[in-house]
């Protein structure tokens, strides 16, 4: 995840800038106050900050351990590092800062700090110790931060990295790279990850064991899996490119297609945008009823889409294609739809590329089971930019076995649909907005999403905050359907919390 440091002098506007950064993520926000609420001299300032913040934000008062305040799955805004240091044993500050840095690798953290080093060196020993500690702490945070902003007169200046220091690994908004597995702790009832619950089917387990015995000592050979998938979808092996999950295919879009501008139909899988940003591609976010501009030479649509589970018809999707344009259809969730009525996988068109995944249907997210179906020239472009042995032996065995078991795949899709219908029926008794869905998850909107998510977490129920998807906010939550008993526990917990 990421650490952002916001520096500035007194009344510089640094807190307001940090709050704007937190709000822009669309994630749940925990505001960690460092000023003493009992200090009457600070009361007006505290009241002004409270009035400026959104009502849905959670507020905590900082203790000695800043790392303990970090909100997993959201943004933690720690406002006033210098004020916090003034109340601590300076000898313990450095260890606390290091723990905070470690915690920021699992969450989004924004630290607001007073700029040290301006003005004369204080004569009083205690003041000098505070200034030394603040300066060292901000430099330590700066060395690990992916972003450092210095605010002057309300205007932020982004500071460059120190010469010779490592650059941030990702250029994409970290909210785009938030996925449901981060919301689940050991022991949680998992309604966050959109993978069918349980172990892989017995026929798949047998195929994996056989592949481990027969092929693990060799480099992977994808020819048999590609031929099996071609038979399943009625195309040629040259139309199949096997990838390390659907996400891998979407990360290859930039180098394979070399687009000038990509239009991303919203909502959709956010990793696609993250990948294209890293590759420096110009992007358009398209919210209906708007259409892609003529500048877009690639259009990407997720069907069914996430987080809402909407299934668009074939003609609606194909209408996005155009002369000189590549249409990329992310069908990672399509295998969960009984009969796949809107899939383009069985009728490849020129200029249309379909991304598929069996990870979710087969309950094997650890294997990364994905592939691309495309006209031969487009498929060749993807192969040209893949690393060697992009798919491992077990993933290839899973794809080959799945292609040989279409009836069993249909049964799993029917199960996914039944579990979703059961969840929708139970949600109907609650005063929440429920989106229609064709896959195994449902999107809801509630009055106070932040509080509901934390209430469910306290009961060891994990759900997926949907505010990381462009166009949705903190009150939108994605719920993955499970068996009726699990669905009832979830819905009852939501009802009790509303």
Buried (B, 14 or more C-beta within 10 A) or exposed (E): BBBBBBBBBEEBBBBBBBBEBBBEBBBBBBBBBBBBEEEEEBEEEBEEBBEEBEEBBBBBEBEEBBBBBBBBBBBBBBBBBBBBBBEBEBEEBEEBBBBBBEBBEEBBBBBBBBBBEEEEEEEEEEEEBBBEBBBBBBEBBBBBBBBBBBBBEEEBEEBEBEEEEEEEEBEBBBBBBBBBEBBBEEEBBBBBBBBBBEEBBEEBBEBBEEBEEEBEEEEBEBEBBBBBBBEBBEBBBBBBBBBBBBBBBBBBBBBBBEBEBBBBBBBBBBBBBBBBBBBEBEBBBBEEEEEBEEEBBBBBBBBBBBBBBBBBEBEEBBEBBBEEBBBBBBBBBBBBBBEBEBBBBEEBEEBBBBBBBBBBBBBBBEBBBBBBBBBEEBBEBBBEBBEEEBBBBBBBBBBBBBBBBEEBBBEBBEBBBBBBEBBBEBBEEBEBEBBEBBBBBBBBBBEBBBBBBBBBBEEBBBBBBBBBBBBBBBBBBBBBBBBBEBBBBBBEBBBEBE
